Amino acid sequence: MDQSALTTHNDELKAFNDLAESFAKKELMGYVHDHEYPYAHDVTETIQTAKEAGLFGINLPLDWGGVGLDASTLAGIVHKISIIDAGMAGVLFTHAAALEIIAAAAESDTEHCRAIYETVSGPEGVPLAFQAYSSPAETEFPEVSGKGEHFLTGRLPLVVLGGMARYAVVAGTRQKTSGFSYYLIDLSTEGVTRSDPVLTLGFQACQAVDITLKDVPGLLIGGQGKGEVYFEKMQLRMSLAAVAISLGIMEGSFKEAFDYAAQRWQGGRNIVEWSAVRMKLAEMGIAIDVGRNCLAGICSEYDSALKDRSASAMAAAIHISELACSLASEGVQVLGGNGYMKDYGQEKRMRDARQARSLLGMNGLKKMNYIERIIEEARI
């Protein structure tokens, strides 16, 4: 990337980061718990505001009404939002992940994906639902039937945004073919049954549901049986956003803990003066610096178009998500008993940090896939 292009990219990145920060402070601050079960504040209104601000079109191509920017820009946006409410960042993440599946397919067959892009770029195509909390190895697939057409029958567990979205990107498989494929389905179609919202540990604003399909027509996304290829490409791009969400939770946890410690008076002084509290805050600050450097490093690799970025992106996503869980728990400890109360935001961050670990699959499975890649490279 030459200097002029780099300057333009940085200006765009800053502009969208400022937009995301402004949106979070205006639309989310004060409603963080209201966007969770039992949903005292209608989250669809906030989603509509985010839609009007263009936050759902970051990785949608320019030709289809989006902004057409890269994974680094998306990471910056969800990072700023996660500092205040990671649940809303999860909404943006899920929609973007579904778009990335379509984008991965369109790389080799744009014309085949044209009708799909036309659908998802319309007003009813936002947000898109997707099984963002699992990898294909962890979930079951509906069976696909029909010749020349595609009808899906079966169960789709924990479809994120499935409680509010019109369309969903889902995986399905045909018995006589190897591998799975992705399809776009209309959740308002006859044959679709949605459960009540599933109460997840964190990211409750996303309103995940279980869905049952019976002969529901789907639009094939890309090539038959190419689902795993598309998922791996999407996972690489979205790993940056996953790291950014965890980092935002970490920064929000530190700010909450520091502000509380600076105001809490006990033993004749503010507890921020206690050596044990200062040590906890220092450790939290160090962890945040590590997270920032990890995110900056993989964004730099991504922007420089290095040939193999998947290993470092996945390693960072695993490491920072676990670091966020530890740091969020430390934040609760600084607040003491108040850390478990909804009067403060830290108990939600602790739950959200654990939910963030499951983005695109549980960390245990990610680690197993990672070591298999290392072993394979060592053999070569």
N, C-alpha and C positions, 0 to 999 in steps of 0.2 A: 504494500500500500504506500503510494507516494505521499509527500508531505501535505499537499493540498487536499488530497482525498482523506487523509488522516484528520486534518483540521475540520473538514466538513462532517466527518463521522463523529468526531468528539462534540461538535456543536449540536448535532442532532441528538446525540446521547444525552447531553446536558438538558436540552429542551424537553425531552420526554421524561427524564428523571424529575425535573421541576414540575412538570404536569402531574406526574404520579404522586409526588409529595403533596402538592396542592390539593389534589383529589382526596388523598387519604386524610389530610387534616380537616378538610371541609365536610366530607361525606361520611367518613368512618369514625373519626374521633367522637366519642360520646355514644356511639351505637354498637360498640364492639360486642357486647353481650346480647344486645337486642337482635343481632343478626343470627344468634344461635337459637337452638330449641328452647322454648316453644315459639320463637320467632315473633317477638313483640313488635319489631319494626319490619315492614315488608322489604325483603332484600331485593325483590325484583325492581323496585324503584331505584335503588342504588346501582343495580346492574344496568338499568336504562341510562342513568347518568354517565356511567363508565363507557357505555356504548356510544353515546353522543360525543364523548371526549375522544373517541378513537382508540381507546385502550384495548379493544378486542380485535383490532385490525392490524396490529403491529407486524405479524408474520404472514398476513394475507397479501398475495401479490398485488402490485399496483393495478394490473390489468383487470382485477376483479374487485376494485373498490377498497383495497387495503392500503397499508403504508409501505409494505414490501421491505421492511428492515430485517436485521439479522438477529441471531440468538443473543448477542451481547446487549442489544437494546432492550429486548424483552427481559433479560436478567436484571438490568438496571431498574426497570419499572416494577417488577414484582418484589425486588429488594426494598425499594422505598415504601411500598404498600405494606409489606410484611412487618416493618418496624411498628406499625400501628395495628394492623389486623391481617394476620397470615391467612385467615379464612377467605377473605376476598381475593388475596393473591392466589389462593387455590382455585378460585373460580376462573381467573384469567389463565392460570397454568393449564387447567383441564381443557379449556377451549383451544388454547394454542397447541396443545399436544395433539388434539384431533385434527387441527389444520395441518400439522406437520406430517401426519400420516398421509393426508391427501397430497401434500407437497412432494413427499418422497415418491409417491406413485406417479405424479405428474412429471417428474424428471425424465422418465423414459416414455411416457405416453400422455402428453398434454391433452390431446384431442379427446382421449377416452375420459379424462377427468373434467372436461369442460362443463358438462351438465352439472357435475357435482359442485364445482366452483360457483356456478351461477346460483345454485340453491343456497349454499352456505354464505354467500356474500349478500344475500337479501336480508331484510329486517327480521324475518322469522328464523334466520339461520344463526342468530346469536342469542344465547351462547349454545355451543355444541356440547352434547353429553359424550362422555367417554369413560372407560374403566381405568381411571387414572391411578387407582390405588393398587394395581396388580400388574404383573407381567403375564404374557400368554402362558407361561409355564405354570402359573398359579391358579388359573381359572378354567372354567368349562366353556365349551363353544356350542352354540346352537347348530343344529343340522340344517344344511342348505339343500334344497331340492329344486327341480324344474330344469327344463331344457331351453336354453336361450334366455331364460329368466331365472331369477334367484328369489326363492321363498325361504324364510328363516323360521325354524320351529325349535323352541327350547328355552332354556333359562339363562338370563344374564344377571349374575349377582353383582351388587354394589356398583351400579352405573352412576358415576359422579355427574351431578347436574341433571340427572334423569328425572328429577321431580319438577323441573321447571322448563326444560328445553323442548323444543319442537322436534329437533333432529338429533340423531346420535350416530357416532362412528363406532361400529361394533365388529367383532371377529366372528367368523362362522367357518364351518368346514363341510366338505362333501365326503361321503364315505369312501368313494372310489379314487379320491385324489390324495396325494400326500401334502402335508402342510395346511395352513389355514389362510383365509382371505379376509380382507376388510370390506365392509359394506356401509353405505349410508342408508339409514332407515328413518321413516317418519313415525314418531312416537304417538301421533294422533290417529294413526291408521287403525282400522278394525283388526282385532287380533292381538293388540298390545295391551297387556295388563301391568300396571305399575303398583308397587306396594306403597304403603305410607313411607315417609322419609325414615331411613335407617339411622339410628342415633350413633354416629361415629364418635370416637374419642375427641378428635379435634376437627377443624375445618367444617364445622356444622353448617356454615352458611352455604356450603356447596350442595346440600340436600341430596345426598346419594339415595338411590332406591334400587330395589330388586325388580327386574323386569322379566315377564314371561311372554314369549312370542309364539303365535300359532299362524303359520302360513303368511307371514308378513313380508311383503315385497321389499327388496333391497337393491340399491344401485352398487354394482361391483366397483371397488376402488382399485384401479390399476390392474395388475395381472392376477390370474387365478393361482392360488397357492403361494403368493409372494408376501404374505402377511408378516412373516418373521423378518424378512429383509427390510420392509417398511418400518417395523417396530424398532429395529436396531438403529436405523438412521434417525428416527424420531428421538430415541432415547439419548443418542449422542447430543443432538441439538438441545434437548430439554434438560439435560444434566446441568447446564449452566444456570437455568432458571431454578432448578431444584436446590442448587447450592445457594443461590441468591435468597430464596425464601428462608432457608435455615439461618443464613447470615442475618437477615432482617429480624428474625425472632431473637437471635443473640443480642443484637444491638438494642432492641426494645427491652429485653430483659435487663441489660446493664443500666439503661437509663432509668427504668422503674426502680431498680435496686439502689442506685446512687441517689436519686431524688428522695427516696424514702429514708435512707440512712442519713442524709443531710438534714432532714427535718425531724426525725424521731429523736426525742430527748429522753434519755434514761441514764441513771447513775451520775447525774450532774453534768452531762455533756451529750452532744449529738453522737449517735452510735457510729457515725462515719469516722469519729476519732478513735474508736476502739481498734486495737491492732488486729484482732481476729477478723473484724469486718473489712478493714482496709486490705488485708491479705486476700480475702475472698474477691473483693472488687478488682484488685490487681490481677488475680488469676483470670477473672472474667475478661478484663481488658486485653490480656495477652492472647486469650483464645480468639477474641474478635480480630485482633491483628493477624493471627494465623489464617482465619477465615477470609479476611479481605485479600491477603496475599494469594491464597489458593484461587479465589475467584478471579483476581486480576491476571494470574498466570494462565488459567485455562481460557479466559477471554482473549488474551494475547495470542495463544496458540490457535484459537479458532479464527481470529481475524487475520492471522498470517497464513492461513490455509495450509497448515502442516498436513502431511499425508495421513498420519495416524494420530488422531487426537482422542480416540475413544478411551484408551487406557487411563490417561490422566484425568479426563472429565469424569469417568466413573469412580475413580479412586477419590477424587475431591468430593463428589456427591455423597459417597459412603462416609468419609471421614467427617465432613462438616455437619452432616445430619446427626451423627452420634455426638459430636462436640456440642451441638445445639441442645440436645437432650440434657447433657450434663450441666451446661451453663444455665439453662432454664431452671433446673432443680436447685442450683446454687442461688439463683435469684429468689426463689421461694424461701430458702433458708435465711437470707438477709432480712426478708420481711417478717420472718417468724410466723406466728399464727395467722397474721393478716395475709400471708402469701397464699393461703388456701381459700380466701374470701373473694367473692365476685365484686366486692367494692374496689378491688384493685385488679389489674390486668394480668398479674403474673401466673395465676392458676391456669388461665386460658393459654398463655404462651407455653406452659409446661405441657399441656395437652396437645397443642398444635405442633410442638417440636416432635412429639412422638408420632403424630399423624404424618408429618412431613417425611419421616423415614420410609413410609410405605409408598411414596410417589414413584410410580413406574415399577413397583415390585418391592418386596421386603428386602432389607439389607442382607439377610442371611443368604438368600438366593443370589443376590448381586455379588457377594463375596465368592460364592462357589463358581459363578461364571467367570469372575475375575481371575481366580487361581487357575482355572482351566485354560484361560487365554495365556497366562504366564507359562504354564507347563508346555503348551503347544509351541509357543515362541522359543522356549528353551530347546525343544526337540529339533526345531528348524535350524 
